[in-house]
Amino acid sequence: QVQLVESGGGLVQAGGSLRLSCAASRTIPGINFMGWYRQAPGKQRDLVASITAGGTTNYADSVKGRFTISRDNAKNTVYLQMNNLKPEDTAVYYCNVRPIWRPEGYWGQGTQVTVSS
């Protein structure tokens, strides 16, 4: 069984920074996609950042220039560095890792990010 454990969420003032971590309990072979999603109350769960096995990154327009997705293969961990946070970034953030052989992927448990003005 693979577990994705998220950490790093919390309460921060507008303009502040947080770094979210998503650590897999073991190495997952054949990963072709890793992403961070977020879901605010009453809203759909949206993809905010992704990175492919080859290192290509993509970002939602709302976070471009502020968020950076990265990975550390040695630690089986994917990160989301969030800078210049805004109140509208408030949401539960979920990581997702999709091996080529498991299209539904694995999900983290979610971590709350709250940005106050």
C-alpha positions as CSV (number, residue, x, y, z in Angstrom):
1,Q,0.0,0.0,0.0
2,V,1.2,3.5,-0.9
3,Q,0.4,6.4,1.4
4,L,0.8,10.0,0.6
5,V,1.2,12.1,3.7
6,E,0.8,15.9,3.3
7,S,2.2,18.5,5.7
8,G,3.0,22.2,5.7
9,G,-0.4,23.8,5.7
10,G,-1.5,26.3,8.3
11,L,-2.5,29.9,8.8
12,V,-0.5,32.7,7.2
13,Q,-1.1,36.4,6.6
14,A,-1.5,37.7,3.1
15,G,1.8,38.1,1.4
16,G,3.3,35.3,3.4
17,S,4.7,32.0,2.2
18,L,4.2,28.3,2.9
19,R,5.7,25.1,1.6
20,L,3.6,22.1,1.3
21,S,5.1,18.6,1.3
22,C,3.7,15.3,0.0
23,A,5.7,12.3,1.0
24,A,5.1,8.8,-0.4
25,S,5.6,5.9,2.0
26,R,7.7,4.2,-0.6
27,T,9.0,4.7,-4.1
28,I,6.4,4.6,-6.7
29,P,7.6,3.3,-10.1
30,G,6.5,4.6,-13.4
31,I,5.2,8.0,-12.3
32,N,4.2,10.2,-15.2
33,F,2.3,12.9,-13.4
34,M,2.4,14.7,-10.1
35,G,0.1,17.5,-9.2
36,W,-1.4,19.7,-6.5
37,Y,-5.1,20.4,-6.4
38,R,-7.1,22.7,-4.1
39,Q,-10.7,22.9,-3.1
40,A,-12.3,25.8,-1.3
41,P,-15.7,25.5,0.4
42,G,-18.5,25.3,-2.2
43,K,-16.0,25.1,-5.1
44,Q,-14.8,22.3,-7.3
45,R,-11.4,20.7,-6.8
46,D,-9.0,22.4,-9.3
47,L,-5.5,21.6,-10.5
48,V,-3.2,24.3,-9.5
49,A,0.2,22.9,-10.4
50,S,1.7,19.8,-12.0
51,I,5.0,18.3,-13.0
52,T,5.6,15.4,-15.4
53,A,8.2,12.7,-15.1
54,G,10.3,14.7,-17.5
55,G,10.2,17.8,-15.3
56,T,7.7,19.8,-17.4
57,T,5.6,22.1,-15.1
58,N,2.3,23.7,-15.6
59,Y,0.3,26.2,-13.5
60,A,-3.2,27.5,-13.2
61,D,-3.3,31.2,-14.2
62,S,-4.3,32.2,-10.7
63,V,-1.0,31.0,-9.2
64,K,1.5,31.6,-12.0
65,G,4.5,33.5,-10.7
66,R,3.6,32.7,-7.1
67,F,3.6,28.9,-6.8
68,T,6.4,26.5,-7.7
69,I,6.0,22.7,-7.8
70,S,9.1,20.6,-7.4
71,R,10.1,17.1,-6.4
72,D,12.8,15.3,-4.5
73,N,13.0,11.8,-5.9
74,A,15.5,10.7,-3.1
75,K,12.8,11.6,-0.5
76,N,9.8,10.4,-2.6
77,T,8.4,13.8,-2.0
78,V,6.7,16.5,-4.1
79,Y,6.5,20.1,-2.9
80,L,4.5,23.2,-3.5
81,Q,6.2,26.4,-2.6
82,M,3.6,29.1,-2.2
83,N,4.7,32.7,-2.1
84,N,2.8,36.0,-1.9
85,L,-0.2,34.2,-0.7
86,K,-3.6,35.8,-1.1
87,P,-6.9,35.2,0.8
88,E,-8.3,33.6,-2.3
89,D,-5.7,30.9,-2.0
90,T,-7.5,29.6,1.1
91,A,-8.5,26.0,0.5
92,V,-7.7,22.4,1.3
93,Y,-4.7,21.3,-0.8
94,Y,-4.4,17.8,-2.1
95,C,-1.4,16.1,-3.8
96,N,-1.9,13.5,-6.5
97,V,0.6,11.1,-8.0
98,R,-0.3,9.1,-11.0
99,P,1.8,6.1,-12.2
100,I,1.4,5.2,-15.8
101,W,-0.2,1.9,-14.6
102,R,-2.7,3.5,-12.2
103,P,-4.6,6.3,-14.0
104,E,-6.6,7.2,-10.9
105,G,-3.4,7.8,-9.0
106,Y,-2.8,8.2,-5.3
107,W,-4.2,11.1,-3.2
108,G,-2.9,12.8,-0.1
109,Q,-5.2,13.4,2.8
110,G,-5.4,17.1,2.2
111,T,-3.9,20.0,4.2
112,Q,-5.6,23.2,5.1
113,V,-4.2,26.5,4.0
114,T,-5.8,29.6,5.4
115,V,-4.6,33.1,4.3
116,S,-5.8,36.0,6.4
117,S,-5.9,39.6,5.3
